[in-house]
């Protein structure tokens, strides 16, 4: 019995039991042949018929071999069967699959796991800057790290910080060393270092020297100033790539007030960047703009010849390191999306700018994404994704970010996307996005035919009793859990469904079969899974979540591990679910 104290009374509840649910037990019984255990031949039949393991790939024998260790005398018991179903070996994504996509195509053929403000330890206004978030991002598989470079107070060194805010700086060399040490711990594929620099020519030259000395042979330097095509991730294994604007674009002698004016003009055209507190952010921006303008006014200007030499030196040293140039936007989307066939570039759009562009220039965004490497940043907890260029409202479920640090569904979807392809940080764009013919450009808003249908069943969940205090969800009783399952994808595929609430149970048993999900573009679909604890008096408590690429889901009864609101796996919490794929013609 589990006891909860309410005032001067004790409430007693039946102890949690992790026995198989009724629906799982029915599946077990169907393969026991009336003996109460599953024999070897029946086990192979279960793996083929329910788990969808293919004989020709040897998957049946491989899975059967794992299960043989659980066989008791005469066969597999219900307890052993349930224990295996809930194990990590039976995960929804095959843990043995690893990297399987062709990574020999140009970089622009892939979605790339991208960081935004990778150095921040918290919010964008007042948190600290450190190399630790960079290390964590790299260990999580992020392949693009962003650094904002500013001169220190003495104008003789370079610091990394979020400009015009109260964030405390970190030394550039610490960030570079962190990238060098951890870049290829999780994935061997290239790391792109994007630099947003606000430096004078002499400091740019100093940065160039630091980068070369830190990375040495790891640094990728293009043989020519312009590339007609990006190299492939396979060709760039173990390499660090520098991406930023050409130096001359930073050396136009603008004052801080002029830069701030440019920022505001850009906001008017493209929309504001997501901020934890927009009003405070704007106030700080204006305050710091004045500070920077005053500092610049105090600087001793170089004479014409000295300035020319300094600029030329910076150009030669710094520009040579830039392998992928960031183009300067013209605030005219038609002009911005024009592709130079002789030169590859990168374009960066804020979240709201991308949303507007999708509405007005959807097919053109897809064309640029496929062949000119357009980069889309999702401003959510310093993480971003070169995300599928489809309807942003439906693919990204752009809802308000949960919490001041930006944890929320946008982040979960990004993390889910890059669980694909072995978590290497590069996911190949599907063929529908790579067709450049003007009449065949993919339009996510079109009436698309259904390609396949996905049936999802959630049987039960367990693990909260190990990872949370007894009173974490409810001080007076065990939690009342419910599950939400749905699809994030093109508009036609996007849908969420919900189970009933299981009252007073640490091991909820739903045995809920959802309505079939028709999928028009399964190659861009992500499965969303969330668990919440129902509360009649205030906001429902969060119980865990995960997001999985539909195209990598293994059919059958599978174990699904849940994560916390930051996307970190919970130690013990899992759901037992079933996935069944049917042809588009079936109902």
QUICORPE-V395799 format. One record per backbone hydrogen bond with DSSP energy under -0.5 kcal/mol. NH is the residue of the N-H (numbers start at 1). CO is the residue of the C=O. Records with the same first field share a line. If there is no record, write none. Layout:
NH=CO / CO
This chain:
2=13
4=11
6=4 / 9
7=5
9=6
11=4
12=10
13=2
25=21
26=22
27=23
28=24
29=25
30=26
31=27 / 28
32=29
35=32
38=76
39=37
43=39
44=40
45=41
46=42
47=43
48=44
49=45
50=46
51=46
53=47
57=54
58=55
59=54
60=54
62=58
63=59
64=60
65=61
66=62
67=63
68=64
69=65 / 66
70=67
71=67 / 68
72=75
75=72
76=38
81=77
82=78
83=79
84=80
85=81
86=82
87=84
90=87
91=88
92=559
97=94
103=101
107=231
109=106
110=107
111=427
113=425
114=112 / 384
115=144
116=382
118=146
120=117
121=128
127=123
129=168
130=119
135=131
136=132
137=133
138=134
139=135
140=136
141=138
142=137
143=113
144=113
145=192
147=194
149=147 / 196
150=159
151=198
152=157
155=152
159=150
160=170
161=148 / 159
163=161
165=162
166=125
168=127
170=160
172=158
174=171
175=171
176=172
177=173
178=174
179=175
180=176
181=177
182=178
183=179
185=182
191=239
192=143
193=191 / 241
194=145 / 192
195=193 / 243
196=147 / 194
197=195
198=149
204=200
205=201
206=202
207=203
208=204
209=205
210=206
211=207
212=208
213=209
214=210
215=211
216=212
218=215
219=216
220=240
221=219
233=105
234=103
236=232
237=234
238=188
239=236
240=218
241=191
242=321
243=193
244=324
249=246
250=247
251=247 / 248
259=255
260=256
261=257
262=258
263=259
264=260
265=261
266=262
267=263
268=264
269=265
270=266
271=267
281=277
282=278
283=279
284=280
285=281
286=282
287=283
288=284
289=285
290=286
291=287
292=288
293=289
294=290
295=291
296=292
297=293
298=294
299=295 / 296
301=299
307=303
308=304
309=305
310=306
311=307
312=308
313=309
314=310
315=311
316=312
317=313
318=314
319=314 / 315
320=316
321=318
322=318 / 319
323=242 / 321
324=242
325=323
326=244
327=325 / 346
329=327
335=332
336=332
337=333
338=335
341=339
343=340
344=227
345=372
346=325
349=347 / 375
354=350
355=351
356=352
357=353
358=354
359=355
360=356
361=357
362=358
365=361
366=362
367=363
368=364
369=365
370=366
371=367
372=368
373=368
374=368
375=347
377=349 / 375
379=377
380=378 / 383
383=380
384=114
386=112
387=385
390=388
394=391
395=391
396=392
399=397
402=407
403=401
406=403
407=402
412=408
413=409
414=410
415=411
416=412
417=413
418=414
419=416
420=417
423=420
424=421
427=111
429=109
433=430
434=431
436=434
440=437
441=438
444=442
446=443
448=446
451=519
452=519
453=582
454=517
455=453 / 580
456=454
457=578
458=512
459=457 / 576
460=576
461=508
462=574
466=463
467=463
468=464
472=469
481=479 / 502
482=532
484=530
485=497
486=528
487=495
488=526
489=394 / 487
493=490
494=490
495=487
497=485
499=483
502=481
503=501
505=479 / 502
510=459 / 508
511=459
512=458
513=511
514=456 / 512
517=454
518=516
519=452
520=518
524=521
525=522
526=488
527=548
528=486 / 526
529=546
530=484
531=544
532=482
533=541
534=480 / 532
541=533
543=531
544=531
545=563
546=529
548=527
549=416
550=525
552=549
553=550
554=92
556=579
558=556 / 577
559=90
560=575
561=559
562=573
563=545
564=568
567=564
570=562
574=462
575=560
576=460
577=558 / 575
578=457
579=556
580=455
582=453
584=451
586=583
